[in-house]
Amino acid sequence: MSVPIDDEAVAALQRALAAEHAALWSYTLILAFVPADQAAVARQDIAAHRTLRSQIEQTLTDVGARPVSAQPAYATPVPVTDALSAGRLAVTAEADALAAWRSVLEHTTNQQLRIAALKALSEGTVRASRWRAATGTTPTIPSLPGIVR
């Protein structure tokens, strides 16, 4: 790597890993409530989050940090009872992951890590926009992905 990953970047990566764990748990719940066409999209999103999770775990291991573990369960912001509330959980999971990846981008000068974070932000914004459109959440594409308001 061009510039070492410092403690601040490691902490941001740990937060991103925690967000990826939560997103994966959320998508597992989402699958139980969405119709087949949305389930296919959710499965693609699960694959993307698994890849990100694996990449973070590998990076943390490579720098000598122990990756944070997933929680046994996560609290949802609202009860998930149907396809709409499941879609809204996907919006939340993606927003949380975007915020965590934005934090990685902001807390490192390591070029490879910044590129990976920017890629995660870009791809996550696409995922988030699909779920935002499916749930009627506006704007469909947030003006500043990863900014928590």
ABEGO torsion letter per residue (X at the ends): XABBBBAAAAAAAAAAAAAAAAAAAAAAAAAAABBAAAAAAAAAAAAAAAAAAAAAAAAAAAAGBBBBBBBABBBBABBBABAAAAAAAAAAAAAAAAAAAAAAAAABABAAAAAAAAAAAAAAAAAAAAAAAAAGBOBABBABBGBBX
